[in-house]
């Protein structure tokens, strides 16, 4: 079965290539912004600080960006989708719901919108849409 690297240049292959680049770009931007913001949130702490969680998110998003670019498999695309969807879900949850502390997690409720948060949402939505396209536009193997 041809993958994104082999076979004739087709519209399907080009679309998947663009989606792969957009997913990686969104995840890379997500990673950058979380690293950039992490030190501002080190004081928000329970057992684990919010800054530490931001650094973990950054590392996972960077790994997802790398995998979606170089390991062109369903698992990499699903991982990228999960990272983008999970990050977006957490951001929206803590924007609109005061969850409070959850075990080792601090209370991360922040009901404000600001430029960096808006950029994270845009990056995560871009990555989520592109990864969704990758997952739904897979070629089937022919027996």
C-alpha positions as CSV (number, residue, x, y, z in Angstrom):
1,X,0.0,0.0,0.0
2,X,1.5,3.4,-0.9
3,X,1.9,5.8,2.0
4,X,2.5,9.6,1.9
5,X,6.1,9.1,0.7
6,X,5.6,6.6,-2.1
7,X,3.3,6.3,-5.1
8,X,2.1,8.8,-7.6
9,X,1.4,12.4,-6.6
10,X,-2.3,12.6,-6.1
11,X,-4.7,15.1,-4.7
12,X,-5.3,12.8,-1.8
13,X,-1.6,12.6,-1.1
14,X,-1.2,16.3,-1.3
15,X,-4.1,16.9,1.0
16,X,-2.7,14.5,3.6
17,X,0.7,16.2,3.3
18,X,-0.8,19.6,3.9
19,X,-2.8,18.3,6.8
20,X,0.3,16.7,8.3
21,X,2.1,20.0,8.1
22,X,-0.8,21.9,9.6
23,X,-1.1,19.4,12.5
24,X,2.6,19.6,13.2
25,X,2.5,23.4,13.0
26,X,-0.4,23.6,15.4
27,X,1.2,21.2,17.9
28,X,4.6,23.0,17.6
29,X,2.9,26.4,18.4
30,X,1.0,24.8,21.3
31,X,4.3,23.4,22.6
32,X,6.1,26.8,22.2
33,X,3.3,28.8,23.9
34,X,3.1,26.4,26.9
35,X,6.9,26.6,27.4
36,X,6.7,30.4,27.1
37,X,3.9,30.6,29.7
38,X,5.1,27.9,32.1
39,X,7.2,30.1,34.5
40,X,4.2,32.4,35.0
41,X,2.2,29.5,36.4
42,X,4.8,27.9,38.7
43,X,3.2,29.6,41.8
44,X,-0.2,27.9,41.0
45,X,0.5,24.7,42.9
46,X,-0.8,21.7,44.8
47,X,1.4,18.7,44.6
48,X,2.2,19.6,41.0
49,X,2.5,23.1,39.8
50,X,0.5,24.4,36.8
51,X,3.9,25.5,35.3
52,X,5.0,21.8,35.5
53,X,1.8,20.7,33.8
54,X,2.4,23.3,31.1
55,X,5.9,21.9,30.5
56,X,4.5,18.4,30.3
57,X,1.9,19.6,27.7
58,X,4.7,21.3,25.8
59,X,6.8,18.1,25.7
60,X,3.9,15.9,24.7
61,X,2.8,18.4,22.0
62,X,6.3,18.6,20.6
63,X,6.5,14.8,20.5
64,X,3.2,14.6,18.7
65,X,4.3,17.2,16.2
66,X,7.5,15.2,15.5
67,X,5.7,11.9,15.2
68,X,3.0,13.2,12.9
69,X,5.7,14.5,10.6
70,X,8.1,11.5,10.5
71,X,6.1,8.4,11.5
72,X,3.3,8.4,9.1
73,X,1.1,5.9,10.8
74,X,-2.4,5.7,12.2
75,X,-1.0,5.6,15.8
76,X,0.9,8.9,15.3
77,X,-2.1,10.6,13.8
78,X,-4.3,9.3,16.7
79,X,-1.7,10.5,19.2
80,X,-1.6,14.0,17.6
81,X,-5.4,14.1,17.7
82,X,-5.5,13.1,21.3
83,X,-2.9,15.7,22.4
84,X,-4.7,18.5,20.6
85,X,-8.2,17.5,21.8
86,X,-7.0,16.9,25.4
87,X,-5.2,20.2,25.6
88,X,-8.2,22.1,24.1
89,X,-10.6,20.3,26.4
90,X,-8.5,21.1,29.5
91,X,-8.2,24.8,28.5
92,X,-11.9,25.2,27.9
93,X,-12.8,23.3,31.1
94,X,-10.6,25.4,33.3
95,X,-11.8,28.6,31.5
96,X,-15.5,27.9,32.2
97,X,-15.6,25.7,35.2
98,X,-14.0,26.2,38.6
99,X,-13.0,22.6,39.2
100,X,-10.9,23.3,42.2
101,X,-8.0,21.1,43.2
102,X,-8.1,17.5,41.9
103,X,-5.7,15.3,43.8
104,X,-2.2,16.5,43.0
105,X,-3.5,19.0,40.4
106,X,-3.9,22.6,41.4
107,X,-6.9,24.8,40.9
108,X,-6.3,26.0,37.4
109,X,-9.5,28.0,37.0
110,X,-8.8,31.1,34.9
111,X,-12.0,32.8,33.5
112,X,-10.1,35.3,31.5
113,X,-9.3,35.4,27.8
114,X,-5.9,36.9,26.8
115,X,-3.8,36.9,23.7
116,X,-1.6,34.0,24.6
117,X,-4.6,31.8,25.6
118,X,-6.3,32.7,22.3
119,X,-3.2,31.7,20.4
120,X,-3.1,28.3,22.2
121,X,-6.8,27.7,21.3
122,X,-6.1,28.6,17.7
123,X,-3.0,26.3,17.6
124,X,-4.9,23.4,19.2
125,X,-8.0,23.8,17.0
126,X,-5.7,23.8,13.9
127,X,-3.9,20.7,15.1
128,X,-7.2,19.0,16.0
129,X,-8.9,19.7,12.6
130,X,-5.8,18.7,10.6
131,X,-5.4,15.5,12.7
132,X,-9.1,14.7,12.2
133,X,-8.6,15.1,8.5
134,X,-5.6,12.7,8.6
135,X,-7.7,10.1,10.6
136,X,-10.7,10.3,8.3
137,X,-9.0,10.5,5.0
138,X,-7.0,7.3,5.3
139,X,-6.8,5.0,2.2
140,X,-8.1,1.5,2.7
141,X,-5.9,-1.5,1.8
142,X,-7.1,-3.4,-1.2
143,X,-7.1,-7.2,-0.8
